[in-house]
Amino acid sequence: MRKNNVVALCIFLLVIPLIAIGGLIIFKNKYYSFIALLIAIFSCLPMFWLFHKKKSSSKEIAILATMIALSVAGRFIFAWLPGFKPVTAIAVIVGVYLGHTSGFLVGSLSAVISNFYFGQGPWTPFQMFAWGVIGLLAGILSKPLKANKMLLLTFGAISGVLFSLAMDIFTTLWVDGAFNFTRYLASVITALPITAEYAISNIIFLLLLAKPIGEKLDRVKRKYGLFNI
């Protein structure tokens, strides 16, 4: 295993559990929200570490910057519809065609950059992590997702549900300072219309964007020998 991958794996398997255990010992039953915030932040670090060590070319950075800009612009345009955003779909497309690291970075950075408009806060790392992991999983599952359109759309719908469930965890932790299952269940039920909107919007954006954007990304990747990860 490459040294860079070992470092990333250590963050996932060692640093994050140590934060969780240390937080429980030090804070007892208090400040779970702060512990969760630290975990969300450190969960994003491995992918940023791998991207930094890869020494990406200027072409690769330009392509990723373009995809992030497209994602952020789409979130601005549809700001009037709470759950109707192209961020998840674009993270999935990038993950499928450019690899898991690129998918994570586009999803994660789209959250933090767009939140300079929508508002930064403790929810930002959770959004970074949630959208990043969706892009990461899309990259890992790229072969079946690229080969089967229905599977891609199903993955998009499930991703919308998972994103909503992840943000409901944040809401519960931040309100109570600990995980209260009753409040979490109430948050999930209350958010059902938004969750459905997330899922449906992902299907729509993937139907509209996956083929044209995916083909262009694939063509550029092959022509210039980029994103060999």
Helices and strands as residue ranges (DSSP letters): H 3-10, I 11-15, H 16-27, H 32-54, H 58-77, H 87-98, H 100-118, H 123-140, H 142-147, H 149-176, H 181-190, H 192-224
